Amino acid sequence: MKILVTGSSGLIGSEAVEHFDRQGHEVFGVDNNMRRVFFGSAGDTLWNLERLKNACKRFTHAALDIRDRRAIDELFASQRFDLIVHCAAQPSHDKAQDIPLLDFEVNALGYSAAGFRSQRAGNRQPPGSDAAALPRSRVRVLEHQ
Ligand SMILES: NC(=O)c1ccc[n+]([C@@H]2O[C@H](COP(=O)([O-])OP(=O)(O)OC[C@H]3O[C@@H](n4cnc5c(N)ncnc54)[C@H](O)[C@@H]3O)[C@@H](O)[C@H]2O)c1
């Protein structure tokens, strides 16, 4: 399968990348290192991106911003995905109080933009609304195949 993982350098996304790569799937990761914007240098994920590039066999990455509608349109126009694991997010409830508009842009509008464009592009599965649950449920399905 060809699998899109958004937030591929983050905690959940990078685990999904490694898991699906180990299973022999082609994984396309999207992450613009926005975690550094939210949490400062301690939140930088570039080390994890480098680790994935070295550890994975069929992993490619693009530093796209999921809020960038044109870029997301172009992605879905140029590639078809069998599964989308949507993990790009601002994950902290406490942080959301400090940056409510930015939080909404990423977690609500970014998610919707990716979902609507994915469906319009004819992908089988739109991104799930529960980023943590989706990979687990899909992993279970794949392991039973
Ligand atoms: N970590 C957990 O235990 C846990 C549990 C339940 C649910 N979740 C949910 O899973 C999701 C991911 O959580 P996480 O812990 O992996 O967070 P994370 O911060 O480790 O990863 C999120 C990734 O998304 C990227 N990102 C953020 N905004 C982006 C944008 N505009 N464009 C592209 N990439 C962007 C960040 O750079 C980061 O690498 C969140 O929705 C979170 O609420 C996480």
Ligand as a Chemical Component Dictionary entry (heavy atoms), coordinates in Angstrom:
data_LIG
# 
_chem_comp.id                   LIG 
_chem_comp.type                 NON-POLYMER 
_chem_comp.pdbx_formal_charge   0 
_chem_comp.three_letter_code    LIG 
# 
loop_
_chem_comp_atom.comp_id 
_chem_comp_atom.atom_id 
_chem_comp_atom.alt_atom_id 
_chem_comp_atom.type_symbol 
_chem_comp_atom.charge 
_chem_comp_atom.model_Cartn_x 
_chem_comp_atom.model_Cartn_y 
_chem_comp_atom.model_Cartn_z 
_chem_comp_atom.pdbx_ordinal 
LIG N1  N1  N 0  1.019  11.333 22.191 1  
LIG C1  C1  C 0  -0.045 10.763 22.743 2  
LIG O1  O1  O 0  0.028  10.005 23.716 3  
LIG C2  C2  C 0  -1.420 11.001 22.136 4  
LIG C3  C3  C 0  -2.515 10.389 22.729 5  
LIG C4  C4  C 0  -3.798 10.600 22.193 6  
LIG C5  C5  C 0  -3.952 11.411 21.065 7  
LIG N2  N2  N 1  -2.858 11.986 20.517 8  
LIG C6  C6  C 0  -3.077 12.833 19.343 9  
LIG O2  O2  O 0  -2.258 12.408 18.267 10 
LIG C7  C7  C 0  -1.883 13.559 17.487 11 
LIG C8  C8  C 0  -0.355 13.620 17.374 12 
LIG O3  O3  O 0  0.189  13.689 18.678 13 
LIG P1  P1  P 0  1.756  13.573 18.917 14 
LIG O4  O4  O 0  1.950  13.272 20.358 15 
LIG O5  O5  O -1 2.374  12.670 17.902 16 
LIG O6  O6  O 0  2.209  15.092 18.649 17 
LIG P2  P2  P 0  3.633  15.604 18.142 18 
LIG O7  O7  O 0  3.692  17.054 18.471 19 
LIG O8  O8  O 0  4.716  14.717 18.649 20 
LIG O9  O9  O 0  3.522  15.412 16.551 21 
LIG C9  C9  C 0  2.774  16.264 15.731 22 
LIG C10 C10 C 0  3.609  16.551 14.506 23 
LIG O10 O10 O 0  2.825  17.359 13.616 24 
LIG C11 C11 C 0  3.685  18.310 13.025 25 
LIG N3  N3  N 0  2.878  19.446 12.615 26 
LIG C12 C12 C 0  2.232  20.334 13.398 27 
LIG N4  N4  N 0  1.603  21.250 12.677 28 
LIG C13 C13 C 0  1.843  20.949 11.381 29 
LIG C14 C14 C 0  1.453  21.543 10.159 30 
LIG N5  N5  N 0  0.709  22.673 10.128 31 
LIG N6  N6  N 0  1.845  20.970 8.990  32 
LIG C15 C15 C 0  2.613  19.848 9.016  33 
LIG N7  N7  N 0  3.032  19.244 10.152 34 
LIG C16 C16 C 0  2.646  19.796 11.327 35 
LIG C17 C17 C 0  4.681  18.686 14.118 36 
LIG O11 O11 O 0  5.888  19.237 13.586 37 
LIG C18 C18 C 0  4.903  17.338 14.818 38 
LIG O12 O12 O 0  6.029  16.656 14.323 39 
LIG C19 C19 C 0  -2.486 14.774 18.211 40 
LIG O13 O13 O 0  -3.742 15.060 17.608 41 
LIG C20 C20 C 0  -2.682 14.274 19.620 42 
LIG O14 O14 O 0  -3.701 14.985 20.288 43 
LIG C21 C21 C 0  -1.597 11.804 21.011 44 
# 
loop_
_chem_comp_bond.comp_id 
_chem_comp_bond.atom_id_1 
_chem_comp_bond.atom_id_2 
_chem_comp_bond.value_order 
_chem_comp_bond.pdbx_ordinal 
LIG N1  C1  SING 1  
LIG C1  O1  DOUB 2  
LIG C1  C2  SING 3  
LIG C2  C3  SING 4  
LIG C2  C21 DOUB 5  
LIG C3  C4  DOUB 6  
LIG C4  C5  SING 7  
LIG C5  N2  DOUB 8  
LIG N2  C6  SING 9  
LIG N2  C21 SING 10 
LIG C6  O2  SING 11 
LIG C6  C20 SING 12 
LIG O2  C7  SING 13 
LIG C7  C8  SING 14 
LIG C7  C19 SING 15 
LIG C8  O3  SING 16 
LIG O3  P1  SING 17 
LIG P1  O4  DOUB 18 
LIG P1  O5  SING 19 
LIG P1  O6  SING 20 
LIG O6  P2  SING 21 
LIG P2  O7  DOUB 22 
LIG P2  O8  SING 23 
LIG P2  O9  SING 24 
LIG O9  C9  SING 25 
LIG C9  C10 SING 26 
LIG C10 O10 SING 27 
LIG C10 C18 SING 28 
LIG O10 C11 SING 29 
LIG C11 N3  SING 30 
LIG C11 C17 SING 31 
LIG N3  C12 SING 32 
LIG N3  C16 SING 33 
LIG C12 N4  DOUB 34 
LIG N4  C13 SING 35 
LIG C13 C14 SING 36 
LIG C13 C16 DOUB 37 
LIG C14 N5  SING 38 
LIG C14 N6  DOUB 39 
LIG N6  C15 SING 40 
LIG C15 N7  DOUB 41 
LIG N7  C16 SING 42 
LIG C17 O11 SING 43 
LIG C17 C18 SING 44 
LIG C18 O12 SING 45 
LIG C19 O13 SING 46 
LIG C19 C20 SING 47 
LIG C20 O14 SING 48 
# 
